[in-house]
Amino acid sequence: MVIDEIHALAESKRGDQLMLALSRLEALCPGLRRVGLSATVEDPPALARYLAHGAHPCDILLADPGPDPDISMLEVSEPPPWSGGGAAYAIPAVLDQIKRHKTTLIFHNTRAQAEIFFHNLWLANDDALPIAVHHGSLDRAQRSRIEAAMTRGELRAIVCTGSLDLGIDWGDVDLVIQVGAPKTVKRLVQRIGRANHRYNAPSKALLVPANRFEVVECLAALQAVRDHDLDGETRGPGPRDVLCQHLLIRACAGPFDADELFNEVTGVGAYAGLPRAEFDACLTFCATGGYALRAYDQWQRLLQRDDGQWQLRDPRSARLIRMNIGTIQDSDTLKVRMKRARGGRPLGEVEEAFAATLSPGDTFLIGGQIVRFESLREMVVEVSRDAGRKPKIATFMGTKFATSTQLSERILGLLAQPDWPDLPAGIRDWLHLQRRVSEMPKAGHLLIESFAHDGREQTCIYGFAGRNAQQTLGLLITKRMEELGLAPLGFVATDYATLIWGLEAVTDAASLFDAASLRAGFESWLMGNAVMKRTFRASATIAGLIQRNSPSTRKSGRQAVMSSDILYDTLAKYDPGHLLLEITRQEAMRGLVDFGRIEEMLARVDGRISHRRLARVSPLAAPLLLEAGRTPVKGAAEEWLLAEETARLMQAAGLAG
Amino acid sequence: MIAALGAAACQGGQARPMTRRPCNDARIAPPRGMDGYSFTLAGAELTALASGALYWDAPNLLCVSDLHLGKAERRARLGEPPLPPYETRDTLGRLESDLRQTGAGTVICLGDSFDDSAAAAALPEAEKLWISKLQAGRRWVWIEGNHDPGPVDLGGTHMAELPVPPLVFRHIARSGQSGEVSGHYHPKVRLALRGRSLSRPAFLLDSNRVILPAYGTYTGGLFSHDAVLTSLMRPEALAILTGPMVHATPMPRRATLRP
């Protein structure tokens, strides 16, 4: 059994599922040999434990890493903007690099950014160089065409996302450009490796910071690559939602003995420390739902026979379980097609939530072209071609990567330097000014700045905990501020800071960061937050409580599936100790909520908070004022928005009293 | 601050009375202490409550639709994943609170009260008792739905439909009827609000009929822009969104949301 790019699997639930499946194969075929391959491993012995079954030994072979990559920041005469992620300022310089190389891969962190960048690149492409865009939301046929053209050497550049991180080896790629800070060192190394597949020649790569702060981040990432200092998230114990699915799949294959299966499962590295009680709780969940109220036991899904073996009560449910195997969470997407009498060419997909905001005549970018929204028919977004107008941008939830802990530490280290000879003059001046008017964020300290701006009291928290954790911190701190009567109005988060604005000035910053009350906020009201519900939905789907696929779906329309939020609310109200809520809390330590990094930050800071009250905006806080993606403080806000919108619609329809 | 804004906006936005068709211009307040949207249908003064129940003051009548009690049991029986078995008590709890607030003397359950007849029979004893308790001292009518076509072993009267002039209560709307109160479709509405979209169960109403949202906890819904609903409802129909408060809006007829 050969597992390629094993480091990528080790970071995801796909990998956990694969290893559980391998434990089953091991039981059927003892002594099965496993080989894992990877070029980016930060901790080989840990990955060896992950790969090997049980106590089996695993040899680690280190190949010659080849020459160090030729990697630097792209030199652009114009300085990057203060905020944003488009990197439009670098278009001429990138185009120039494309002309000087055979084939260039231009990586972006998000699909939306790839679309916008490609659009701008195309507008500037006066020599009509053959260039293309490739990402996971494009139609499969279109992606295949681009890949084929690339293999034939017909394309000079491809603007892409993580969809080209792995797997495909382009013989002729001689330059990789990473637009935007790479967020993790490992991803950067992986992407650099896409260029030049001859092992004895260096890969060539250029970094394009999208804004000023990213210049610092890119420099930190460059140093990490040169130091061969890869980052990696330490993953907790094997996720129990994946285990639940494994138990159900195992039951589909025939009756099983719980003790034997427990031994099999604990032979998997990630599940080696699984307590028997947790295994049994998962088994109970699969069998009965595991509710505190024992109801309908005669209909349990798995039942224990007289000989002690477990089996499906109704063999027909095997079909349903098998239709729902997998751990990848698709967001609800709708297909996009050109409008034609018999159904036009498929272009790709957009998220349902985005489609819901479109009106006929709205335009958006997909696959590098501007299309006009015509209608939504039978769950297909029909569009027509529409050049020339400024597009609304298709939003893809995709993944917003957070800067890794290690990279954040490096950035703090960089900022601590007395001077920055490696940075462009404009950035150096900016950092020196920060040190003069306020202070530099330091490792082991938490810097908070307060100042009035725009008629609002602003508070900037430099947590360096990554985008997701800083977002969660914004939710928690504004909640605390509301309790303290500071009337917060909204906040915005980046990888390094959260900026909150409100009506009252923060005077006692330390009281906002009382660990116990933040934790209490996480446990109580944050559990009702939409991000938590999304986390729940993912786990409930993987664990088999929610089924995305059934023989009769592609819904008849009527009485469509109830939303997972209802299940979440019901469990939270009547069964707060339920396994799935426990799993949700654990998942929320990472991922979208990332509370674990808030805990980590609080531990690192350990009460050392410097609160600076400034006369005006500080240099480091300034970019946050321009940052998009502001979150209004919720609460009554949703009802208020609804009331406003329905009143407007009534007025427009001439129905208002 | 936010709360103050919210309150101010809601007072203005929630113009309860209607001044033109589909309903007449009577200004009726909802029952005291309850949030609702009042309107008249065929001369009957009705209030759509934020909970999703319909209240008719004159006969002191409360109408709820599509309770789908026992859904978790039925799903488990069919070999599907075991849902949290709390939906019946949650639904009954909300119904009890609506009954307490309105003091209704008559209750009409507009069909699909049970996820199927076997689910009705399998209700735990405590929940059957709870229903009896709610029924005590009230007139209680089970209208038959497509999920629960026969009588169930619980108190109350069973009827295919119930005329209470000038209205008629039935499970599924019939075109060409007027003064009709029905359920069945679980209507819901989606609105785009500054870049995000929000969907809520909703009453649909025009001069001929009102369609109730599903009252049961475990129920999905059908968007108002579905062809079956747009063809049933008159062009000037309104949607009354339920939730923490009621919000009235012209019934969205297209999958796209902004006019």
Interface residues (C-beta under 8 A of the other chain):
Chain A: T288 G289 Y291 L293 A295 Y296 W299 Q300 R301 R313 D314 R316 S317 L320 A353 A355 A356 T357 L358 S359 P360 F373 S375 L376 A487 L489 L503 G544 L545 I546 Q547 G557 R558 Q559 A560 V561 M562 S563 I566 L567 T570 L571 K573 Y574 D575 H578 V633 G635 A636 A637 E638 E639 W640 L641 L642 A643 E644 E645 T646 A647 L649 M650 A652 A653 G654 L655 A656 G657
Chain B: M1 I2 A3 L5 G6 A7 A9 C10 G12 G13 Q14 A15 P17 M18 T19 R20 A72 E73 A76 R77 G79 E80 P81 P82 L83 P84 P85 Y86 E87 R89 D90 A122 P124 Y185 H186 R190 L191 A192 L193 R194 G195 R196 S197 L198 R200 A214 T217 Y218 T219 G220 G221 L222 D226 V228 E236 L238 L241 G243 P244 M245 H247 A248 T249 P250 R254 A255 T256 L257 R258 P259
